[in-house]
């Protein structure tokens, strides 16, 4: 402000028009004006209040809508009307500023809990909204929690900009809006940038803090483990999140959430589908960055096409198609590095506390909100008690008059005027001025016997409510419990599940651990695709003479057994055969590569077959078959069913279909085994539940087409079923002698395959296991070289030594095997 000299008037300081002129140095004038402007921006425009989490423009919009009745139970109104009301009455800073602020309150991708229910185009992360004349709005149900107690003297009010109206200085705010929805704003010399959180988690932390004021930050983070963004995504490095919660400042790293899988109808090509984007990032921004990196800088290679399939029904779907032979994990790492699929969010919790800008951590923000709620509930309870006391005072007066209503009527009729009647009521009945006036204003129809009963009931209710409200005002524990219960009710009505996935640890370590190994371009090297007995599918790394020989010396599969192995290439495809007689073409490249350490392989890194193909309930994958060059020279796929049928399906697979049937099954039948034949010199083997084993040459079975149902493989007695079917080679000494494993659950027997004589197809076979007392059938059977056993969870089980007696009873084994297979091997 200008400095004035009051003691002496200089006539030269008046201009010709008689206006007073003040002589003020330019430096002082600029400095004072700038400080006034800075204070106005900080206090009245840019920073949110820590209590209700709103900046003045947001608070004025909600107040104006509440005052005008644009509530959830009423129809939408034009946004231009809302903007005009707010600008004319409370916020004279231009319609654009008001509408922009209003739009953000309606965007579900900006706020976890939108405060405005918008109708029309309110924008997207890439595009702005339609003009205010085209959109409509009303308050959301959640917004009513912020303003619902305004009529009960819960907050202070202040004059509007011209003094003609009043507006609240802060809203009552029944939930921690600042933490739930976040905020951003740029003031003079300072800025705020607060990240959103999950409503249920924040309320849980607040309720814990109510009962435990000395709670540590680590305890509060058990309830609020990290931010929860409206757009979901992945948040990395919770150590940095903790620093932000402790000091109010920090940087968190966000990533989009993706799904990697084959492109339908392609051969070996993969797609990276982005289903959730980082906060504040739109699909068009990612596409623009990809286009720039591919066409201009050429730092991003391996992308064949990018499609934005986002819509209202399926949500975000940004499909990035990889070129053939590209490792999608390596490409994803480049996308994170070069595009907005990975973004940083600088947390700066700068808010207004008692009108002063302060940077607060998580606990301090909760404490400020709770202190505000204590004050709001206290003022609300005081207001309600006062109103009930006033009503009780009137009800008491009415009941006094009703006790002698005839006398009251005579007194009123005999009075000269209303004042005399009131004086008479006050003097003769001991009524107050307010009570006497109310009785005179009450119609005679309200002074009936029935009304007296209602008044007495109301009197009791008012006294009980006054007592309850007095308890809230007199006992801090009751007050805190009430605040806690009201917060719980908010979560019960509006709480949602967490959207954002949190990755714990130090940010640098998390980023290093998530960096994929391997080159971007995957060579089409030979590999093996492995199916475990527990239904896991994986592939080995590129085959080499050194690794094959090392595995022959040291090779042992940990935690699982191998059911089938086929040769393929990294960019090739294989066939998965199911118990329902269906076959699926599957790309090899997406399969996880089994880790190898000192010649030891673990199948726990495999992928469940149910993740690769759409299996029906009870359907399992029972075998593998190669496709392409690896399938040349083979008579086909040998299949055995539960009812004893055998089929060799000729390898004439459909070219255009990735799913087809390989056998026509009878009702109630299913495939129990599917084995790829290399040259037709294999021996086909059945093992039945009643302990019969039948072996015969594969050449005895004529190959059939896809529709064929096979031919009789083994004769089954009534009630018996096939427990195992497979193909065995007896002319391959490099893989060891084939063995037969049978188990009744209590006992396990391992017998050399050569102990069983060959028989003709469609015969009954020979006995393979002699049952002990209490044993009724064979639960598990397997035929092949180097057998190993495992439980249903994949834990290894040691098998007994070989027994040369084919009809022996076996040996008891602790935790008998529920699956049997062979050791992993490479040719």
VOROLUM-608716 format. One record per residue (C-alpha): x negated, y negated, z negated; residue in one letter. Coordinates in steps of 0.02 Angstrom, whole numbers, padded with zeros to 5 digits, always signed. Each point is the difference from the previous one (the first is absolute). Example, Ala and Ser with C-alpha at 12.3 -4.5 7.8 and 13.67 -1.06 7.14 Angstrom:
% residues 2
-00615+00225-00390A -00069-00172+00033S 
//
This chain:
% residues 827
+00000+00000+00000X -00055-00179+00030X -00084-00089-00145X +00083-00163-00054X -00062-00148-00102X +00138-00047-00119X -00080-00147-00093X -00029-00117+00144X +00102-00031+00155X -00093-00053+00156X +00118-00092+00118X -00112+00048+00143X +00056+00181-00025X +00169-00039+00077X +00022+00004+00189X +00107-00120+00101X +00156+00105-00025X -00021-00005-00188X -00048+00184-00018X -00129+00043-00132X -00169+00057+00070X -00119+00104-00105X -00183+00001+00038X -00063+00180-00027X -00165+00078+00057X +00020+00125+00143X -00094+00138-00093X +00117-00014-00150X +00155-00005+00109X -00051+00154+00101X -00054+00096-00154X +00161-00035-00096X +00110+00039+00150X -00091+00163+00037X +00014+00059-00180X +00187-00036+00000X +00018+00095+00163X -00104+00147-00062X +00100+00013-00160X +00163-00006+00097X -00055+00139+00118X -00067+00110-00141X +00146-00023-00117X +00147-00025+00115X -00036+00093+00161X -00139+00130+00016X -00019+00101-00160X +00130+00117-00076X +00057-00009-00179X -00062+00150-00100X +00171+00021-00081X +00116+00026+00149X -00133+00023+00134X +00075-00135+00112X -00064-00157+00079X +00116-00152-00010X +00066+00023+00177X +00050+00181-00033X +00080-00046-00165X +00098-00141+00079X +00061+00112+00142X +00066+00130-00122X +00076-00132-00113X +00086-00085+00146X +00069+00167+00064X +00058+00047-00175X +00083-00168-00024X +00087+00010+00170X +00061+00177-00032X -00100+00092+00136X -00004+00158-00105X -00011+00186+00042X +00188+00028-00019X +00040-00133+00130X -00031-00015+00186X -00158-00060+00085X -00011-00184+00048X -00107-00087+00129X -00179-00025-00055X +00005-00177+00067X +00137-00040-00126X -00104+00069-00143X -00152-00098+00058X +00103-00160+00016X +00075+00017-00174X -00169+00031-00079X -00087-00142+00093X +00136-00127-00034X +00017+00037-00184X -00164+00068-00068X -00147+00016+00120X -00030-00150+00113X -00152+00072+00089X +00072+00048+00170X +00109+00140+00064X -00145+00098+00075X -00086+00021-00167X +00162+00055-00083X +00047+00123+00138X -00175+00078+00005X +00008+00028-00188X +00176+00069+00013X -00051+00121+00138X -00138+00076-00107X +00124+00033-00139X +00102+00106+00123X -00143+00104+00074X -00012+00177-00068X -00176+00015+00074X -00056-00152-00101X +00086+00032-00167X +00028+00160-00096X +00165-00073-00063X +00074-00121+00129X +00098-00140-00084X +00103-00047+00153X +00112+00115+00100X -00032-00055+00177X +00110+00034+00151X -00082-00021+00168X -00180-00016+00059X -00106-00045-00150X -00162+00044+00087X -00129+00139-00007X -00185+00009-00047X -00036-00049+00181X +00141-00121+00044X +00084-00147-00084X +00186-00010-00041X +00139-00070+00106X +00052-00180-00030X +00106-00037-00153X +00152-00031+00108X -00004+00181+00058X -00024+00091-00166X +00111+00023-00151X -00039+00035-00181X +00062+00021-00176X -00082+00043-00166X -00052+00180-00028X +00057+00099-00151X -00177-00008-00069X +00001-00190+00013X +00148-00006-00119X -00118+00069-00133X -00101-00160+00015X +00145-00123-00010X +00137+00098-00089X -00026-00081-00171X -00012-00181+00058X +00171-00045-00069X -00047+00043-00179X -00127-00137-00043X -00144+00122+00025X -00120-00124+00084X -00031-00186+00004X +00066-00107+00142X -00072-00155+00081X +00065-00134+00119X -00016+00030+00186X -00105-00115+00109X +00127-00144-00002X +00072+00028-00174X +00174+00037+00062X -00001+00185-00046X -00091+00120-00115X -00099+00156+00040X -00081+00135-00110X -00185-00019-00039X -00018+00189+00003X +00118+00147+00030X +00044+00125-00138X -00079+00143+00102X +00058+00169-00068X -00148+00092+00079X -00186-00043+00029X +00027-00074+00173X -00177-00069+00014X -00085+00169-00017X +00133+00095+00098X +00007-00114+00153X -00167-00089-00007X -00028-00178+00061X -00115-00103+00110X -00031-00185+00013X -00135-00128+00038X -00012-00152-00111X -00131-00138-00008X -00166+00078-00047X +00079+00164-00052X +00108+00141+00067X +00098+00150-00061X +00014+00172+00079X +00092+00130-00102X +00032+00178+00058X +00169+00089-00023X +00030+00143-00123X +00131+00133-00030X +00148-00060-00104X +00017+00159-00103X -00186+00005-00040X -00011-00183-00051X +00153+00016-00111X -00071+00157-00082X -00160-00096-00041X +00101-00147-00067X +00105+00113-00111X -00158+00082-00069X -00073-00172-00035X +00158-00050-00094X -00027+00140-00126X -00190-00005+00005X -00058-00182+00012X -00183+00053-00021X +00006+00121+00147X -00160+00012+00101X -00012-00030+00185X -00040+00184+00030X +00160+00049-00089X +00103-00122+00104X -00080+00070+00158X +00071+00170-00044X +00167-00081+00041X -00062-00118+00138X -00139+00099+00084X -00012-00123+00143X +00096-00110+00122X +00147+00070+00097X +00021-00083+00168X +00167-00018+00092X -00078+00075+00157X -00077+00149-00091X -00172+00047+00065X -00153+00056-00098X -00092-00105-00128X -00183+00044-00030X -00111-00022-00152X +00095-00019-00162X -00157-00060-00089X +00018-00165+00092X +00186-00002-00042X -00045+00014-00184X -00117-00150+00015X +00141-00100+00077X +00117+00052-00141X -00130-00050-00129X -00057-00168+00069X +00140-00051+00118X -00119+00004+00149X -00058+00140+00113X +00006+00076+00173X +00096+00157+00045X -00015+00098+00161X +00155+00060+00092X +00017+00128+00139X +00140+00056+00111X +00067+00175-00027X -00020+00114+00151X +00049+00173+00061X -00114+00096+00118X +00070+00135+00112X +00009+00066+00178X +00094-00092+00135X +00151+00101+00054X -00023+00076+00171X -00186-00042+00012X -00150+00116+00003X -00119-00035-00141X +00041-00186-00017X +00030-00074-00172X +00095-00153-00058X -00023-00112-00152X +00173-00058-00054X +00003-00149-00118X +00154+00016-00111X -00041-00136-00128X -00098-00160+00027X -00100-00107-00122X +00094-00141-00086X +00028-00147+00117X -00060+00092+00156X +00114+00033+00149X -00015+00129+00137X -00030-00134+00132X -00152-00063-00095X -00074+00174+00000X +00037+00024+00186X -00079-00169+00042X -00156+00045-00099X -00011+00171+00085X +00021-00079+00172X -00137-00126-00037X -00120+00132-00065X +00033+00117+00147X +00000-00124+00145X -00117-00139-00058X -00125+00053-00132X +00011+00186+00049X -00044+00048-00179X +00155+00111-00011X -00001+00152+00113X +00097+00161+00006X +00174-00077+00014X +00110+00053+00146X +00156-00101-00040X +00090-00097-00137X +00189+00002-00021X +00107-00096-00124X +00150+00112-00036X +00057-00097-00154X +00188-00014-00024X +00129-00019-00137X +00033+00187-00017X -00175+00074-00002X -00091-00152-00071X -00180-00039+00045X -00069+00116+00136X -00155-00063+00088X -00067+00144+00106X -00183-00007+00051X -00037+00138+00125X -00177+00071+00002X -00093+00053+00155X -00030+00185+00025X -00140+00063-00111X -00001-00151-00116X -00014+00033-00186X +00152-00093-00071X -00079-00018-00172X -00152-00088+00073X +00113-00111+00107X +00104-00042-00153X -00157-00059-00090X -00035-00119+00145X +00179-00063-00005X -00016-00037-00185X -00163-00092+00031X +00049-00101+00153X +00187-00033-00015X +00123-00065-00132X +00043+00180-00046X -00116-00036-00146X +00016-00169-00086X -00058-00084-00159X +00114-00093-00118X -00079-00131-00111X +00093-00001-00167X +00005-00170-00086X +00130-00008-00138X +00007-00189-00016X +00166-00053-00077X +00077-00141-00099X +00011+00027-00189X +00080-00145-00094X -00030-00105+00156X -00187+00038+00006X -00085+00110+00132X -00077+00156-00078X -00072+00162+00068X +00076+00147-00092X -00028+00187-00006X +00132+00134-00008X +00027-00003-00188X +00008-00190-00009X +00128-00006+00141X +00109+00125-00091X -00018-00095-00163X +00054-00164+00080X +00152+00085+00078X +00050+00084-00163X -00018-00162-00097X +00117-00079+00128X +00126+00142-00018X -00005-00015-00190X +00041-00185+00016X +00136+00031+00130X +00084+00136-00102X -00014-00105-00159X +00080-00151+00082X +00131+00110+00083X +00043+00083-00165X +00008-00168-00088X +00116-00067+00136X +00112+00153-00007X +00009-00006-00189X +00044-00184+00003X +00138+00030+00128X +00070+00145-00101X -00007-00101-00161X +00096-00139+00086X +00129+00123+00064X +00012+00084-00171X +00032-00169-00078X +00149-00026+00117X +00065+00177-00027X -00008-00023-00189X +00102-00159+00016X +00131+00085+00110X +00018+00143-00124X +00024-00124-00144X +00138-00084+00099X +00083+00165+00045X +00011+00051-00184X +00127-00140-00027X +00053-00043+00177X +00172-00065-00050X -00077-00128-00116X -00124-00051+00135X +00141-00025+00126X +00101-00104-00123X -00151-00107-00039X -00033-00033+00183X +00184-00038+00038X +00011-00118-00147X -00156-00098+00046X +00014-00170+00084X -00141+00032+00124X -00141+00123+00040X -00123-00085-00117X +00121+00015-00145X +00029+00183+00041X -00187+00032+00005X -00027-00091-00165X +00140+00102-00078X -00074+00165+00059X -00171-00048-00066X +00064-00055-00170X +00131+00135-00033X -00090+00152+00075X -00182-00047-00025X -00038+00003+00185X -00141-00091+00085X +00027-00134+00131X -00049+00124+00140X +00118+00135-00068X +00146-00120-00019X -00024-00068+00175X -00009+00176+00073X +00162+00051-00089X +00090-00152+00068X -00062+00042+00176X +00051+00184-00013X +00168+00043+00085X +00134+00072-00114X +00001+00160+00106X -00173+00038-00068X +00063+00000-00181X +00091+00167+00004X -00023+00152-00110X -00090+00092+00141X -00122-00144+00022X -00039+00008-00185X -00054+00181+00018X -00110-00046+00147X -00076-00145-00096X -00041+00110-00149X -00086+00125+00115X -00095-00142+00083X -00049-00067-00171X -00077+00167-00048X -00091+00015+00165X -00070-00176-00012X -00063+00029-00176X -00087+00161+00054X -00080-00085+00150X -00056-00147-00106X -00080+00120-00123X -00088+00093+00141X -00063-00162+00078X -00059-00061-00170X -00099+00160-00021X -00086-00031+00167X -00043-00177-00051X -00059+00046-00175X -00099+00160+00037X -00144+00000+00124X +00003+00189+00013X +00181-00002+00057X -00040-00138+00124X -00145+00098+00074X +00102+00159+00011X +00137-00094+00092X -00125-00070+00125X -00074+00174+00025X +00171+00078+00026X +00050-00133+00127X -00160+00030+00098X +00036+00187+00000X +00174-00035+00069X -00076-00102+00142X -00112+00146+00049X +00144+00123-00010X +00097-00105+00124X -00135-00064+00116X -00156+00107-00029X -00080+00086+00151X -00136+00129+00028X -00179-00056+00031X -00040-00033+00183X -00188-00026-00002X -00123+00142-00024X -00143-00039-00119X -00177+00069+00020X -00099-00010-00163X -00184-00040-00020X -00127-00131+00050X +00042-00081+00166X -00172+00031+00079X +00000+00181-00054X +00178+00027+00063X -00042-00076+00169X -00158+00106+00013X +00094+00158-00046X +00138-00034+00126X -00120-00026+00146X +00020+00151+00114X -00148+00105+00049X -00035+00048+00179X -00006-00089+00167X +00144-00087+00085X -00009+00115+00152X +00020+00185-00043X -00091+00120+00115X +00100+00145+00068X -00113+00125-00087X +00050+00179-00042X +00076+00028-00172X +00108+00123-00093X +00178-00028-00059X +00038+00092-00161X +00166+00051-00079X -00011+00046-00184X +00109+00130-00083X +00083-00138-00102X +00051-00098+00156X -00140-00129+00017X -00067-00046+00172X -00170-00078+00033X -00143+00001+00122X -00186+00019-00016X -00128-00123+00063X -00083+00032+00168X -00071+00175+00007X -00187+00025+00004X -00113+00152-00008X -00079-00061-00162X +00163-00029-00093X +00073+00165+00060X -00151+00098-00058X -00005-00092-00166X +00182+00041-00032X -00028+00183+00039X -00134+00004-00134X +00086-00106-00132X +00177-00017+00065X +00138+00014-00128X +00168-00088+00000X +00037-00084-00166X +00176-00003-00072X +00091+00075+00150X +00000+00139+00129X +00000-00010+00189X +00148+00070+00093X -00047-00044+00178X -00140-00084+00098X +00002-00053+00182X -00132-00086+00105X +00037-00169+00077X -00079-00170+00029X +00014-00162-00098X +00114-00076+00134X +00092+00161+00038X +00165+00072-00058X +00053+00158-00088X +00164+00093-00024X +00078+00019-00172X +00117+00150-00012X +00134+00005-00135X +00098+00136-00088X +00155-00054+00098X -00083+00049+00164X -00032-00180+00051X -00163-00070+00068X -00063-00180-00008X -00140-00080+00098X -00111-00097-00120X -00148-00116+00036X -00163+00051-00082X -00071-00176-00023X +00117-00056-00142X -00037+00156-00103X -00111-00032-00151X -00180+00057+00018X -00050+00123-00134X -00142-00063-00108X -00154+00110-00001X -00130+00001-00138X -00144+00126+00003X +00099+00122+00105X +00154-00006-00112X +00167-00051+00071X +00154-00055-00098X +00171+00014+00079X +00077-00118-00128X -00035-00141+00121X +00122+00075+00125X +00167-00072+00053X +00163+00085-00040X +00080+00076+00154X +00163-00084-00050X -00084-00168+00033X -00043+00051+00177X +00160+00080+00063X +00184-00015-00051X +00029+00162-00095X +00172+00056-00055X +00028+00050-00184X -00085+00167-00030X -00095-00005+00166X -00189+00020-00008X -00145-00001+00123X -00062+00180+00023X -00129-00013+00139X -00103-00101+00124X -00035+00012+00186X -00120-00099+00109X +00052-00106+00149X -00100-00043+00155X -00165+00080+00044X -00014+00096-00163X +00155+00102+00047X -00066+00066+00166X -00013+00188+00021X +00117+00042-00144X +00152+00113+00018X +00093-00116-00118X +00064-00022-00176X +00040+00155-00104X +00153-00020-00113X +00070+00117-00133X +00167-00024-00088X +00071+00043-00169X +00113+00133+00078X -00145+00089+00087X +00008-00074+00176X -00161-00035+00097X -00028-00115+00148X -00144-00064+00102X +00054-00168+00068X -00085-00041+00165X -00091-00169-00009X +00114-00090+00122X +00043-00149-00109X +00118-00139+00060X -00095-00149+00068X +00123-00138-00044X +00059+00064-00169X -00096-00010-00162X +00122+00114-00092X +00069+00166+00062X +00045+00177-00054X -00123+00144+00022X +00116+00143-00048X +00185+00036-00004X +00034+00053-00179X +00145+00106-00060X +00115-00067-00135X -00089+00003-00169X -00170+00036+00076X -00156-00107-00009X -00180+00001+00059X -00122+00061-00134X -00159-00011+00103X -00064-00078+00160X -00175+00038+00065X -00087-00060+00156X -00074+00143+00104X -00167-00035+00081X -00007+00140+00130X +00131+00129-00047X -00123+00121-00079X +00068-00036-00176X +00093+00121-00110X +00173-00056-00057X +00040+00042-00182X +00160+00003-00103X +00008+00020-00190X +00172+00027-00076X +00073-00033-00171X +00014+00187-00034X -00190+00016+00025X -00010+00068+00177X -00136-00056+00122X +00014+00021+00188X -00139-00040+00122X +00006+00013+00189X -00088-00077+00150X +00060-00169+00062X +00002+00072+00176X +00154+00102-00046X +00104-00160-00005X +00051-00078+00165X -00012-00192+00003X +00167-00092+00013X +00058-00176+00037X +00060-00127-00127X +00180+00062-00006X -00045+00183-00033X +00043+00076-00168X -00144+00125-00002X +00009+00189-00026X +00001+00120-00146X -00165-00009-00092X +00025+00107-00155X +00142+00107-00063X +00064-00062-00168X +00100+00102-00125X +00157-00079-00075X -00041-00146-00113X -00181-00017+00059X -00077-00152+00082X -00164-00049+00081X -00120-00082-00123X -00143-00032+00125X -00032-00003+00186X -00164-00041+00085X -00129+00045+00131X -00168+00075-00049X -00160+00029+00098X -00097+00159-00041X -00143-00036+00121X -00072-00156-00081X -00134+00049-00126X -00058-00181-00016X +00155-00042-00102X -00004+00153-00110X +00106+00155-00017X +00188-00032+00000X +00081+00032-00169X +00178+00030-00057X +00063-00092-00156X +00163+00050-00082X +00072-00068-00163X +00155+00039-00102X -00029-00150-00111X -00067+00107-00143X -00132+00094+00100X -00108-00040+00151X -00085+00125+00116X -00134-00033+00133X -00026+00141+00126X -00107+00015+00159X +00107-00016+00156X -00081+00153+00077X +00083+00108-00134X +00167-00021+00090X +00029+00102+00159X +00076-00082+00153X +00178+00049+00046X +00121-00040+00138X +00106-00156+00010X +00173+00012-00079X -00054+00135-00124X -00001-00003-00189X -00186-00015-00037X -00093+00075-00150X +00001-00037-00186X -00113-00144-00051X +00035-00016-00188X +00063+00121-00132X +00121-00084-00120X -00022+00018-00187X +00145+00012-00121X +00104-00159+00009X -00068-00054+00171X +00126-00005+00141X -00078-00088+00150X -00152-00086+00074X +00010-00187-00032X -00157-00054+00094X -00097+00084+00140X -00138-00052+00118X -00115+00082+00128X -00164-00075+00062X -00185-00025-00036X -00071-00075-00161X +00162-00019-00101X +00022-00125-00142X +00148-00027-00116X +00080-00156-00072X +00148-00052-00105X +00145-00101+00070X -00088-00160-00055X -00158+00049+00093X -00105+00052-00149X -00119+00144+00044X +00031+00177-00064X -00138+00130-00001X +00049+00157+00096X -00053+00176-00057X -00132+00103+00089X +00052+00103+00150X +00088+00165-00035X -00024+00131+00138X +00168+00083-00043X +00133-00071+00113X +00140+00061-00114X -00079-00054-00164X +00090-00104-00132X -00119-00145-00009X -00070-00095-00150X +00077-00124-00119X -00056-00178+00039X +00027-00148-00115X +00115-00124+00087X +00025+00113+00150X -00008-00087+00170X +00155-00077+00074X -00091-00036+00165X -00142+00091+00086X -00109-00053+00145X -00180+00005+00056X -00155-00107-00017X -00023-00144+00122X -00115+00040+00144X -00065-00072+00163X -00044+00092+00158X 
//
